[in-house]
């Protein structure tokens, strides 16, 4: 599937394509306990994800995002599930390609290299 996306976009090297045209968007709520490790891994790869934070998150996730200088937006989903945030992604990015990940997922190196 990924090779099809690269051909369609007219890009050769996937790493460059990934960093220039794909926006990683992560939906999260109450993830302060583990999310710092994920953010650190993105930073090492020079990838800056957009985080959509459920406004009812109350465990220090927002403080973590601020401390780590992560681009984020607080959102109010229609119902109290992180999955409801997915519908809000178009309101927060105009990227041509979006890779939506959960707060405990990380793309493989084969995908981003």
C-alpha positions in Angstrom: 0.0 0.0 0.0 2.7 2.5 1.0 4.5 2.0 -2.4 1.3 2.9 -4.1 1.1 6.1 -2.1 4.6 7.1 -3.0 4.1 6.4 -6.7 0.8 8.4 -6.7 2.5 11.3 -5.0 5.4 11.2 -7.4 8.1 10.9 -4.8 11.2 8.8 -4.9 12.6 8.4 -1.4 10.0 7.6 1.2 11.8 9.4 4.1 11.7 12.7 2.3 8.1 12.1 1.3 7.1 11.2 4.8 8.7 14.3 6.4 7.5 16.7 3.7 4.0 15.5 2.8 2.6 13.2 5.5 1.2 14.6 8.7 1.1 12.2 11.6 -1.9 12.9 13.8 -2.2 11.3 17.2 -5.4 11.2 19.1 -4.9 10.9 22.9 -6.5 11.2 26.3 -4.8 10.5 29.7 -1.6 9.2 28.2 1.0 11.0 30.3 2.3 7.7 31.7 3.7 6.4 28.4 3.4 9.1 25.8 6.7 10.7 26.6 8.6 7.7 25.3 6.7 7.8 22.0 7.3 11.6 21.6 11.0 11.1 22.3 11.2 8.5 19.5 9.5 10.9 17.1 11.9 13.6 18.0 14.9 11.3 17.3 13.5 10.8 13.8 12.9 14.6 13.4 9.2 14.0 12.9 6.8 16.4 14.5 3.4 14.9 15.0 0.2 16.8 15.6 -1.5 15.7 18.8 -5.2 16.1 19.3 -5.8 16.0 23.0 -9.2 15.2 24.4 -10.3 18.2 26.5 -11.3 15.9 29.4 -7.7 14.5 29.7 -6.8 15.0 33.4 -3.6 13.1 34.0 -0.9 15.7 33.0 -0.8 14.9 29.3 -1.3 18.5 28.4 1.6 19.5 30.6 3.8 16.8 29.0 3.0 18.2 25.5 3.8 21.7 26.6 7.0 20.7 28.3 8.1 18.7 25.2 7.1 21.6 22.9 4.7 19.3 20.9 2.2 20.9 18.6 -1.2 20.0 19.9 -4.8 21.1 19.9 -7.4 20.5 22.6 -10.5 19.1 21.1 -14.0 18.3 22.4 -15.2 15.0 20.8 -18.8 14.2 20.2 -18.8 11.3 22.6 -16.3 10.3 25.4 -14.0 8.0 23.3 -10.7 8.8 21.8 -12.0 7.4 18.5 -14.4 10.3 18.2 -11.4 12.6 17.8 -10.7 11.0 14.3 -13.6 12.9 12.9 -12.0 16.2 14.0 -8.7 15.7 12.1 -9.7 17.7 9.0 -10.4 20.7 11.3 -6.7 20.8 12.4 -4.6 20.0 9.4 -4.7 20.7 5.7 -2.1 18.0 4.9 -2.7 16.1 1.7 -1.8 12.8 3.5 -2.5 12.0 7.1 -1.3 9.0 9.0 -3.5 8.7 12.1 -2.0 6.7 14.9 -3.0 5.9 18.5 -1.0 7.3 21.3 0.7 3.9 21.9 1.6 3.2 18.2 4.7 4.1 16.3 5.3 3.7 12.5 7.8 1.1 11.5 11.3 2.3 10.3 10.6 0.7 7.0 7.6 3.0 6.5 9.4 6.2 7.3 12.9 5.5 6.0 
